[in-house]
């Protein structure tokens, strides 16, 4: 009889599922990091392995950005921004695998990933009323734990008391390649130089904005995945999660 060897993920996941219903409290996992560092991939993989909810906070800012673009909202006009926010409804269906986001009833999961949105999202995310509007929604979504959320200020602002805070990093050329390949899958005409310029631009805005800048949260664990595969980074973080759960 052929016996299949369990991967580290399976070895952790199987007993975790059986004991999950006995847990009094499911932890909150907050993941921050630079654009295209792999934090969303990690967050999705963790949510699936742990059977937790997943929320991509960046997608929420992208949805707002898309609305602003579609309705020609002047982001330098506080009144126009506030009025636009009153007309925005963002719905993210509960999911363990495929992430979807709806903007005023329309599935915009693909539209928000365009380079046009990417070029403006950091500027929109730096607007304080936009941040307050979305941070409240994010905190409500994760108030009961059992959630993995990634973004720029999750461990510093949204969930400063998260049991596990992670800062994902990777060198710029690795990030450029990842983002370039992602865009190419959608047949968008873009060069690596354009992707590199966009990432550096977003890094600068995200790290220097006055409201909730991107920074390493107190107590966060650093994960540099430049030389790690998707599986390797997941297995590394699952060990951290396992240790935390065993301490409860």
QUIGILIN-V777430 format. One record per residue. RES is the residue in one small letter. SS is DSSP state (H for helix, E for strand, - for the rest). PHI is phi as a letter, one per 30 degrees, with the letter a starting at -180 (* if undefined). OMEGA is omega in whole degrees, -180 to 180 (999 if undefined). Layout:
RES,SS,PHI,OMEGA / RES,SS,PHI,OMEGA
This chain:
x,-,*,180 / x,-,d,179 / x,-,c,-178 / x,-,d,178 / x,-,d,-180 / x,-,d,172 / x,-,d,178 / x,H,d,179 / x,H,d,-180 / x,H,d,-179 / x,H,d,177 / x,H,d,-171 / x,H,d,-175 / x,H,d,178 / x,H,d,-180 / x,H,d,-180 / x,H,d,-178 / x,H,d,-177 / x,H,c,-173 / x,H,d,-178 / x,-,d,-179 / x,-,d,-178 / x,-,d,177 / x,-,d,-176 / x,-,b,175 / x,-,c,-174 / x,-,d,174 / x,E,c,-180 / x,E,c,-179 / x,E,c,-177 / x,E,b,177 / x,E,b,178 / x,E,l,-179 / x,-,d,177 / x,-,e,177 / x,-,h,177 / x,-,d,-179 / x,-,j,-176 / x,H,d,179 / x,H,d,177 / x,H,d,178 / x,H,d,-178 / x,H,d,179 / x,H,d,-179 / x,H,d,178 / x,H,d,-180 / x,H,e,179 / x,H,d,-178 / x,H,d,-177 / x,H,c,-174 / x,-,i,177 / x,-,c,172 / x,E,d,178 / x,E,b,176 / x,E,b,178 / x,E,c,-177 / x,H,d,179 / x,H,d,179 / x,H,d,179 / x,H,d,178 / x,H,d,177 / x,H,d,180 / x,H,d,177 / x,H,d,179 / x,H,d,179 / x,H,e,179 / x,H,d,179 / x,H,e,180 / x,H,d,-178 / x,H,d,-176 / x,-,c,176 / x,-,h,179 / x,-,d,178 / x,-,d,-175 / x,-,d,176 / x,-,c,-179 / x,-,c,-177 / x,H,e,180 / x,H,d,-180 / x,H,d,179 / x,H,d,-180 / x,H,d,179 / x,H,d,179 / x,H,d,-179 / x,H,d,179 / x,-,d,-178 / x,-,c,-178 / x,-,c,173 / x,-,b,180 / x,E,c,178 / x,E,b,177 / x,-,c,-180 / x,-,d,176 / x,-,e,-178 / x,-,a,175 / x,-,c,-177 / x,-,b,-177 / x,-,d,-179 / x,-,c,178 / x,-,b,177 / x,-,b,-177 / x,E,c,178 / x,E,c,-177 / x,-,h,176 / x,-,i,-178 / x,E,c,177 / x,E,d,-178 / x,-,c,-177 / x,-,e,180 / x,-,d,-177 / x,H,e,-176 / x,H,d,-179 / x,H,c,-179 / x,-,d,178 / x,H,d,179 / x,H,d,177 / x,H,d,-180 / x,H,e,-177 / x,H,d,-177 / x,H,c,-170 / x,H,d,-180 / x,H,d,177 / x,H,d,178 / x,H,d,-179 / x,H,d,180 / x,-,d,-178 / x,-,d,-174 / x,H,e,179 / x,H,d,178 / x,H,d,-179 / x,H,d,180 / x,H,d,-180 / x,H,d,-176 / x,H,d,179 / x,H,d,178 / x,H,e,180 / x,H,d,-179 / x,H,d,179 / x,H,d,177 / x,H,d,-179 / x,H,d,-175 / x,-,c,-174 / x,-,d,-177 / x,-,c,-180 / x,-,i,-179 / x,-,i,-176 / x,E,b,172 / x,E,c,-179 / x,E,b,179 / x,E,b,180 / x,E,l,-178 / x,-,c,-176 / x,-,b,-175 / x,H,d,-180 / x,H,d,-178 / x,H,c,-174 / x,H,b,-174 / x,H,d,180 / x,-,b,-180 / x,-,d,180 / x,-,c,179 / x,-,e,-180 / x,-,d,178 / x,E,b,177 / x,E,c,-176 / x,E,b,173 / x,E,c,-177 / x,E,c,180 / x,E,b,178 / x,-,a,-178 / x,-,d,-171 / x,H,d,-178 / x,H,d,175 / x,H,d,179 / x,H,d,178 / x,H,e,-179 / x,H,d,-180 / x,H,d,-179 / x,H,d,179 / x,H,d,180 / x,H,d,178 / x,H,d,-180 / x,H,d,-179 / x,H,d,179 / x,-,d,-179 / x,-,c,176 / x,-,i,177 / x,-,d,-180 / x,-,d,-179 / x,-,a,180 / x,-,c,177 / x,H,d,179 / x,H,d,178 / x,H,d,178 / x,H,d,-180 / x,H,d,179 / x,H,d,180 / x,H,d,-180 / x,H,d,179 / x,H,d,178 / x,H,d,-180 / x,H,d,177 / x,H,e,-178 / x,H,d,-179 / x,H,d,-178 / x,H,d,-175 / x,H,d,-175 / x,H,c,-179 / x,-,d,-177 / x,-,d,-176 / x,-,c,175 / x,-,h,180 / x,-,d,176 / x,-,d,177 / x,-,a,-180 / x,-,d,-179 / x,-,d,175 / x,-,e,178 / x,-,i,-179 / x,-,d,175 / x,E,c,-178 / x,E,d,176 / x,E,b,175 / x,E,c,-173 / x,-,c,-178 / x,-,e,-177 / x,-,c,-178 / x,-,c,173 / x,-,d,178 / x,H,e,-180 / x,H,d,-178 / x,H,d,-180 / x,H,d,178 / x,H,d,-179 / x,H,d,178 / x,H,d,-177 / x,H,d,177 / x,H,d,176 / x,H,d,177 / x,H,d,180 / x,H,d,-179 / x,H,e,-179 / x,H,d,179 / x,H,d,-179 / x,H,d,179 / x,H,d,179 / x,H,d,-177 / x,-,d,999
